[in-house]
Amino acid sequence: MGKFTFNLPDIGEGIAEAEIVAWHVKPGDMVAEDQQIADMMTDKATVEMESPVSGKVLEVAGEVGDTIAIGSMLVVIETEGGSEGAEPAPASAPVTEAIAARIEVETPDASDADDALAADPAPEPIPAPTPAPEPRHEARVLATPAVRARARDLGIDLAEVKPAADGRIRHADLDAFLSYSGGYAPAAARRADEQVKVIGMRRRIAENMAASKRNIPHFSYVEEIDVTDLEALRAQINANRGAKPKLTLLPLIVTAICKTVPEFPMINARYDDEAGMVTRSGTVHLGMATQTDAGLMVPVIRDAQAKNLWQLATEIARLAEAARAGRAKSEELSGSTLTVTSLGPLGGVATTPVINRPEVAIIGPNRIVERPMFISDGMGGERIAKRKLMNLSISCDHRVVDGWDAASFVQAIRKLLEAPALLLV
């Protein structure tokens, strides 16, 4: 018998440590070569660690939520044969292709709030309370940890659930399964209190949001915009788009923002607190705040000001798909100079979004509603008509942006959105 020490390998350039977000083994468990043993999280990605050898787990590095350094011991495994004190995995060894292939960013479907899905090479054991059947561990199920956790709560064996076309199981698939299966019932309406440790992406989001509110003196401004003509233009464009992607409202809003930014360079900027330096960006790298199972992620549209409507629509769709499939790269999730955040149909009357530090502003389009309003009748009078109205919110860093500038910026965007032909000039 021998002992094999598996050290945490180098899992990315510049990564010095990683957080344990899940253990799939414990001391005393038998593991096979290439079996998943732990999930480790870096700043932007979750990495699945696999055992390089077969044997019995003797020791693990720590508990979920602990952070360990690259090169430190992850697990100690007792192996057949070999000698005591077997050579450990080199601390500086680059991440293997098998591990690199499993670096994933969990992001959901931005269009309909479906959860983004990352592939697990094998499903976790799922406790199946009566009357649910025993889980089929041999099935290869693709689902995020949040979907797996909900399935466990509902007593659902994921192997019994029919996935979406891409083979990944979403919350909507669980809902459909519950609707058409008489063998399962939702958990009781009344549940015991549950303590959930804040780890992984949720902890990083908590730290970033706390730092933003602690260090940035926020102020918000909201303006109502009549988007009736804008929506009519969008419908006309989509009706004649041919093979081009369907145009959503976001590319039109992004175009209006990019056309307005040159007049208000203090909006498209980043503030270095320590250096006391504001960098006004000459290009618009626009972040799109996106809700995920793990929390908020911000993929970035690079050089948004240089793209036309169709290019923006294509890039938005590409980034959303990359996020859903877990293929978003680290450089696609950093470097934004200004962010747009929207809750889509849940957008509410108005929002006061939190700035994506070190940026100095964040823009939030809200839900479109139809209401009667007075408009000109073209003959010097007014008439009442049904119009589509949307509130546009902006939060700014008052150290850099004055209230007058924020209001003027939004009013300039309003002018473009209410006369949408100007967007095409």
Residue pairs with C-beta under 8 A, 6 or more apart in sequence:
1 78
1 79
1 80
1 81
1 82
2 78
2 79
2 80
2 81
2 82
2 83
2 84
2 85
2 86
3 58
3 76
3 77
3 78
3 79
3 82
3 84
3 85
3 86
4 52
4 53
4 55
4 76
4 77
4 78
4 79
4 82
4 86
4 88
5 73
5 75
5 76
5 86
5 88
5 89
6 37
6 51
6 52
6 53
6 73
6 74
6 75
6 76
6 77
6 88
6 89
7 71
7 72
7 73
7 74
7 88
7 89
7 90
7 91
8 18
8 40
8 49
8 61
8 68
8 69
8 70
8 71
8 72
8 73
8 74
9 70
9 89
9 90
9 91
9 93
9 94
9 95
9 96
9 99
10 70
10 71
10 91
10 92
10 93
10 94
10 95
11 18
11 40
11 42
11 47
11 70
11 95
11 99
11 103
12 42
12 45
12 95
12 103
12 330
15 42
15 43
15 70
16 69
16 70
17 67
17 68
17 69
17 70
18 40
18 41
18 42
18 47
18 67
18 68
18 70
19 40
19 41
19 42
19 65
19 66
19 67
19 199
19 200
19 203
20 38
20 39
20 40
20 61
20 62
20 63
20 64
20 65
20 66
20 67
20 68
20 199
21 39
21 40
21 41
21 46
21 64
21 65
21 199
21 200
22 38
22 39
22 64
22 145
23 37
23 38
23 60
23 64
24 35
24 36
24 37
24 38
24 39
24 124
25 31
25 35
25 37
25 38
25 51
25 57
25 60
25 75
26 57
26 60
27 57
27 58
27 59
27 60
28 56
28 57
29 56
29 57
30 54
30 55
30 56
30 57
31 37
31 51
31 54
31 55
31 56
31 57
31 77
32 51
32 54
33 51
33 52
33 53
33 54
34 50
34 51
34 52
34 98
35 50
35 51
35 122
36 48
36 49
36 50
36 120
36 121
36 122
37 49
37 50
37 51
37 57
37 74
37 75
38 48
38 49
38 60
38 74
38 75
39 46
39 47
39 48
39 49
39 145
40 46
40 47
40 49
41 47
41 199
41 200
41 201
43 204
43 330
44 105
44 330
44 333
44 334
45 103
45 104
45 105
45 330
46 103
46 104
46 105
46 106
46 118
46 200
46 201
47 95
47 99
47 102
47 103
47 104
48 99
48 102
48 104
48 120
48 121
49 74
49 99
50 98
50 99
50 121
51 75
51 77
52 89
53 77
53 79
54 79
54 80
55 77
55 78
55 79
55 80
56 77
56 78
57 75
57 76
57 77
57 78
58 76
58 77
58 78
59 73
59 75
59 76
60 74
60 75
61 68
61 72
61 73
61 74
61 75
62 68
64 197
64 199
65 197
65 198
65 199
65 203
68 74
70 91
71 91
71 92
72 91
73 88
79 86
95 103
102 119
102 121
104 118
104 119
104 326
105 116
105 118
105 297
105 323
105 326
105 327
105 328
105 333
106 116
106 117
106 118
106 144
106 145
106 201
106 292
106 293
106 294
106 297
106 326
107 116
107 290
107 292
107 297
107 299
107 320
107 323
107 324
107 326
107 328
108 114
108 115
108 116
108 290
108 291
108 292
108 293
108 323
108 324
109 115
109 116
109 170
109 320
109 324
110 288
110 290
110 291
110 320
110 323
111 248
111 320
111 344
113 291
113 344
113 346
114 170
114 171
114 172
114 324
115 144
115 146
115 147
115 170
115 171
115 292
115 293
116 144
116 292
116 293
116 323
116 324
116 326
117 142
117 143
117 144
117 147
117 166
117 168
117 169
117 170
117 324
117 325
117 326
118 142
118 144
118 326
119 142
119 168
119 326
120 141
120 142
120 143
120 148
121 140
122 137
122 140
123 135
123 137
123 139
123 140
123 141
123 143
123 148
123 158
123 159
124 148
125 135
125 137
126 135
126 148
126 151
126 152
126 156
126 157
126 158
127 135
127 152
127 155
128 134
128 135
128 155
128 156
128 157
129 155
131 183
131 184
132 155
132 156
132 157
132 183
132 184
133 157
133 160
133 183
134 157
135 157
135 158
135 159
136 157
136 159
136 160
139 158
139 159
141 158
141 159
141 163
141 169
142 163
142 167
142 168
142 169
143 151
143 158
143 168
143 169
143 170
144 293
144 294
145 293
146 171
146 293
146 294
147 158
147 169
147 170
147 171
147 174
147 293
148 158
150 171
150 174
151 157
151 158
151 161
151 174
153 187
154 174
154 178
154 184
154 186
154 187
155 184
155 185
155 187
156 174
156 177
156 178
156 184
158 169
160 177
160 181
161 169
161 173
161 174
161 177
162 173
162 176
162 177
163 169
163 170
163 173
164 170
164 172
164 173
166 325
177 184
178 184
178 186
198 206
200 294
201 292
201 294
201 295
201 297
202 294
202 295
205 295
205 296
208 357
209 354
211 357
212 354
212 355
212 356
212 357
213 354
215 273
215 357
216 355
216 357
216 397
216 399
217 397
217 398
217 399
218 352
218 354
218 355
218 395
218 396
218 397
218 398
219 395
219 396
219 398
219 403
219 406
220 352
220 353
220 393
220 394
220 395
220 396
221 393
221 394
221 396
221 403
221 406
221 407
221 410
222 350
222 391
222 392
222 393
222 394
223 391
223 392
223 407
223 410
223 411
223 414
224 389
224 390
224 391
224 392
225 389
225 390
225 391
225 392
225 413
225 414
225 417
225 418
226 373
226 387
226 388
226 389
226 418
227 249
227 368
227 388
227 389
227 390
227 417
227 418
228 387
228 388
229 418
229 419
229 420
230 249
230 252
230 417
230 418
230 420
231 249
231 368
231 388
233 252
233 420
233 421
234 247
234 248
234 249
234 252
237 247
237 309
238 246
238 247
241 247
244 310
244 313
245 310
245 313
245 314
245 317
246 313
247 309
247 310
247 313
248 313
248 316
249 365
249 368
250 288
250 312
250 316
250 340
250 342
251 309
251 310
251 312
251 313
251 316
252 309
252 417
252 420
252 423
253 340
253 363
253 365
253 413
253 417
254 286
254 301
254 304
254 312
254 340
255 309
255 312
255 416
255 423
256 413
256 416
256 417
256 423
257 284
257 286
257 304
257 338
257 340
257 363
257 413
258 284
258 286
258 304
258 305
259 416
259 422
259 423
260 409
260 412
260 413
260 416
261 267
261 268
261 284
261 305
261 338
263 409
263 412
264 405
264 408
264 409
264 412
265 280
266 278
266 280
266 360
266 400
266 401
266 405
267 338
267 360
267 361
267 396
267 401
267 405
267 406
267 409
268 280
268 281
268 284
268 337
268 338
268 361
269 278
269 279
269 280
269 281
269 337
269 359
269 360
269 361
269 400
270 278
270 279
270 281
270 337
270 358
270 359
270 360
271 277
271 278
271 279
271 358
271 359
271 360
271 397
271 399
271 400
272 278
272 279
272 358
273 358
278 360
278 400
281 337
283 303
283 305
283 306
283 337
284 303
284 304
284 305
284 337
284 338
285 300
285 301
285 302
285 303
285 304
285 335
285 336
285 337
285 338
286 300
286 301
286 304
286 336
286 337
286 338
286 339
286 340
287 298
287 299
287 300
287 301
287 336
287 338
287 339
287 340
287 356
287 359
288 298
288 299
288 300
288 301
288 316
288 319
288 339
288 340
288 341
289 296
289 297
289 298
289 339
289 340
289 341
289 342
289 353
289 356
289 362
290 296
290 297
290 298
290 299
290 320
290 323
291 343
292 323
297 323
297 328
297 333
298 333
298 336
298 339
298 356
299 319
299 320
299 322
299 323
299 328
299 332
299 333
300 319
300 332
300 333
300 334
300 335
300 336
301 307
301 312
301 315
301 316
301 319
302 335
304 312
307 315
309 423
309 424
319 328
319 332
322 328
322 329
322 332
336 356
336 359
337 359
338 359
338 361
338 362
338 363
339 355
339 356
339 359
339 361
339 362
339 363
340 362
340 363
340 364
340 365
341 351
341 353
341 362
341 363
341 364
342 364
342 365
342 366
343 351
343 366
343 367
344 367
345 367
346 367
347 364
347 365
347 366
347 367
348 366
348 367
349 366
349 367
349 391
350 366
350 391
350 393
351 364
351 366
351 393
352 393
352 395
353 362
353 363
353 364
353 393
353 395
354 362
354 395
355 361
355 362
355 395
355 396
355 397
356 362
359 397
360 396
360 397
360 399
360 400
360 401
361 394
361 395
361 396
361 397
361 401
361 406
362 394
362 395
363 392
363 393
363 394
364 392
364 393
364 394
364 395
365 390
365 391
365 392
365 393
366 390
366 391
366 392
366 393
367 390
368 388
368 389
368 390
369 388
369 389
369 390
370 386
370 387
370 388
370 389
371 386
371 387
371 389
372 384
372 385
372 386
372 387
373 384
373 385
373 387
373 389
374 382
374 383
374 384
375 382
375 383
375 384
375 385
375 387
376 382
376 383
377 383
392 410
392 413
392 414
394 406
394 409
394 410
396 405
396 406
415 422
416 422
416 423
417 423
